[in-house]
Amino acid sequence: MSTVSGISSFSAGSYTATRTSISDDYTVLSTDDIIECDTSSNAIIISLPAASSVDSGKIYNIKDEAGNADDNNITVTPDGSYTIDGETSQIIASSYTCMTIYSNGSNGWFIE
């Protein structure tokens, strides 16, 4: 069950991003851009959509805003047989770290 505590948007020139605040496991939506993780109470699993279900170049920024990822890791997993840089998952294990990933629009996710 996902707990979403807030969704907001901001605009910088022609770029608008949607910021989603979570404190529990979460399945990323194609409309998400920034996923702000509150790791103060527990570890979090972020589930990505299929790389082929989003546009090529779709970017997600996943951030440990609470600063507790060293104790409560954030695990990022792709859908099905997709990978992130060839791996079945990636872990954010350092406080205040951000992972920026993008889809190639067909068969995988990649860390920028």
Contacts in CASP RR format, 6 or more apart in sequence:
PFRMAT RR
TARGET T0000
AUTHOR 0000-0000-0000
METHOD contacts of the structure
MODEL  1
MSTVSGISSFSAGSYTATRTSISDDYTVLSTDDIIECDTSSNAIIISLPA
ASSVDSGKIYNIKDEAGNADDNNITVTPDGSYTIDGETSQIIASSYTCMT
IYSNGSNGWFIE
1 24 0 8 1.000
1 25 0 8 1.000
2 22 0 8 1.000
2 24 0 8 1.000
2 25 0 8 1.000
2 26 0 8 1.000
2 27 0 8 1.000
3 22 0 8 1.000
3 23 0 8 1.000
3 24 0 8 1.000
3 26 0 8 1.000
4 20 0 8 1.000
4 21 0 8 1.000
4 22 0 8 1.000
4 26 0 8 1.000
5 21 0 8 1.000
5 22 0 8 1.000
5 23 0 8 1.000
5 38 0 8 1.000
6 19 0 8 1.000
6 20 0 8 1.000
6 21 0 8 1.000
7 18 0 8 1.000
7 19 0 8 1.000
7 20 0 8 1.000
7 21 0 8 1.000
8 18 0 8 1.000
8 19 0 8 1.000
9 16 0 8 1.000
9 17 0 8 1.000
9 18 0 8 1.000
9 19 0 8 1.000
10 16 0 8 1.000
10 17 0 8 1.000
10 19 0 8 1.000
17 33 0 8 1.000
17 34 0 8 1.000
18 31 0 8 1.000
18 32 0 8 1.000
18 33 0 8 1.000
18 34 0 8 1.000
19 33 0 8 1.000
19 34 0 8 1.000
19 35 0 8 1.000
19 36 0 8 1.000
20 26 0 8 1.000
20 29 0 8 1.000
20 32 0 8 1.000
20 34 0 8 1.000
20 35 0 8 1.000
20 36 0 8 1.000
21 36 0 8 1.000
21 38 0 8 1.000
21 65 0 8 1.000
22 35 0 8 1.000
22 36 0 8 1.000
22 37 0 8 1.000
22 38 0 8 1.000
22 44 0 8 1.000
23 37 0 8 1.000
23 38 0 8 1.000
23 40 0 8 1.000
23 41 0 8 1.000
23 42 0 8 1.000
23 44 0 8 1.000
24 42 0 8 1.000
24 44 0 8 1.000
25 44 0 8 1.000
25 45 0 8 1.000
25 46 0 8 1.000
25 47 0 8 1.000
26 35 0 8 1.000
26 44 0 8 1.000
26 45 0 8 1.000
26 46 0 8 1.000
26 47 0 8 1.000
27 47 0 8 1.000
27 49 0 8 1.000
28 35 0 8 1.000
28 46 0 8 1.000
28 47 0 8 1.000
28 48 0 8 1.000
28 49 0 8 1.000
28 60 0 8 1.000
29 49 0 8 1.000
30 49 0 8 1.000
30 53 0 8 1.000
30 54 0 8 1.000
30 58 0 8 1.000
32 60 0 8 1.000
33 59 0 8 1.000
33 60 0 8 1.000
33 61 0 8 1.000
34 60 0 8 1.000
34 61 0 8 1.000
34 63 0 8 1.000
35 46 0 8 1.000
35 60 0 8 1.000
35 61 0 8 1.000
35 62 0 8 1.000
35 63 0 8 1.000
36 63 0 8 1.000
36 65 0 8 1.000
37 44 0 8 1.000
37 46 0 8 1.000
37 62 0 8 1.000
37 63 0 8 1.000
37 64 0 8 1.000
37 65 0 8 1.000
37 66 0 8 1.000
37 69 0 8 1.000
37 74 0 8 1.000
37 92 0 8 1.000
38 65 0 8 1.000
38 66 0 8 1.000
39 64 0 8 1.000
39 66 0 8 1.000
39 67 0 8 1.000
39 68 0 8 1.000
39 69 0 8 1.000
39 71 0 8 1.000
39 72 0 8 1.000
39 73 0 8 1.000
39 74 0 8 1.000
40 66 0 8 1.000
40 67 0 8 1.000
40 68 0 8 1.000
40 72 0 8 1.000
41 72 0 8 1.000
42 72 0 8 1.000
43 72 0 8 1.000
43 73 0 8 1.000
43 74 0 8 1.000
43 75 0 8 1.000
44 72 0 8 1.000
44 73 0 8 1.000
44 74 0 8 1.000
44 75 0 8 1.000
45 74 0 8 1.000
45 75 0 8 1.000
45 77 0 8 1.000
46 62 0 8 1.000
46 74 0 8 1.000
46 75 0 8 1.000
46 76 0 8 1.000
46 77 0 8 1.000
47 77 0 8 1.000
47 79 0 8 1.000
48 60 0 8 1.000
48 76 0 8 1.000
48 77 0 8 1.000
48 78 0 8 1.000
48 79 0 8 1.000
48 82 0 8 1.000
48 84 0 8 1.000
48 101 0 8 1.000
48 109 0 8 1.000
49 79 0 8 1.000
50 78 0 8 1.000
50 79 0 8 1.000
50 80 0 8 1.000
50 82 0 8 1.000
51 78 0 8 1.000
51 79 0 8 1.000
51 82 0 8 1.000
51 103 0 8 1.000
51 104 0 8 1.000
51 105 0 8 1.000
51 106 0 8 1.000
51 107 0 8 1.000
51 108 0 8 1.000
51 109 0 8 1.000
52 105 0 8 1.000
52 106 0 8 1.000
52 107 0 8 1.000
53 79 0 8 1.000
54 103 0 8 1.000
54 105 0 8 1.000
55 103 0 8 1.000
55 105 0 8 1.000
56 103 0 8 1.000
56 104 0 8 1.000
56 105 0 8 1.000
56 106 0 8 1.000
57 102 0 8 1.000
57 103 0 8 1.000
57 104 0 8 1.000
57 105 0 8 1.000
58 102 0 8 1.000
58 103 0 8 1.000
58 105 0 8 1.000
59 100 0 8 1.000
59 101 0 8 1.000
59 102 0 8 1.000
59 112 0 8 1.000
60 100 0 8 1.000
60 101 0 8 1.000
60 102 0 8 1.000
61 98 0 8 1.000
61 99 0 8 1.000
61 100 0 8 1.000
62 74 0 8 1.000
62 76 0 8 1.000
62 92 0 8 1.000
62 98 0 8 1.000
62 99 0 8 1.000
62 100 0 8 1.000
62 101 0 8 1.000
63 96 0 8 1.000
63 97 0 8 1.000
63 98 0 8 1.000
63 99 0 8 1.000
64 74 0 8 1.000
64 92 0 8 1.000
64 94 0 8 1.000
64 95 0 8 1.000
64 96 0 8 1.000
64 97 0 8 1.000
64 98 0 8 1.000
65 96 0 8 1.000
67 95 0 8 1.000
67 96 0 8 1.000
68 95 0 8 1.000
69 92 0 8 1.000
69 93 0 8 1.000
69 94 0 8 1.000
69 95 0 8 1.000
69 96 0 8 1.000
69 97 0 8 1.000
70 93 0 8 1.000
70 94 0 8 1.000
70 95 0 8 1.000
73 91 0 8 1.000
73 92 0 8 1.000
73 93 0 8 1.000
74 91 0 8 1.000
74 92 0 8 1.000
74 99 0 8 1.000
75 89 0 8 1.000
75 90 0 8 1.000
75 91 0 8 1.000
75 92 0 8 1.000
76 84 0 8 1.000
76 89 0 8 1.000
76 90 0 8 1.000
76 91 0 8 1.000
76 92 0 8 1.000
76 99 0 8 1.000
76 101 0 8 1.000
77 88 0 8 1.000
77 89 0 8 1.000
78 84 0 8 1.000
78 88 0 8 1.000
78 89 0 8 1.000
78 108 0 8 1.000
78 109 0 8 1.000
82 107 0 8 1.000
82 108 0 8 1.000
82 109 0 8 1.000
83 108 0 8 1.000
83 109 0 8 1.000
84 90 0 8 1.000
84 101 0 8 1.000
84 108 0 8 1.000
84 109 0 8 1.000
84 110 0 8 1.000
84 111 0 8 1.000
85 109 0 8 1.000
85 110 0 8 1.000
85 111 0 8 1.000
86 108 0 8 1.000
90 99 0 8 1.000
90 101 0 8 1.000
90 111 0 8 1.000
92 99 0 8 1.000
99 111 0 8 1.000
100 111 0 8 1.000
100 112 0 8 1.000
101 109 0 8 1.000
101 110 0 8 1.000
101 111 0 8 1.000
101 112 0 8 1.000
102 109 0 8 1.000
102 110 0 8 1.000
102 112 0 8 1.000
103 109 0 8 1.000
103 110 0 8 1.000
104 110 0 8 1.000
END
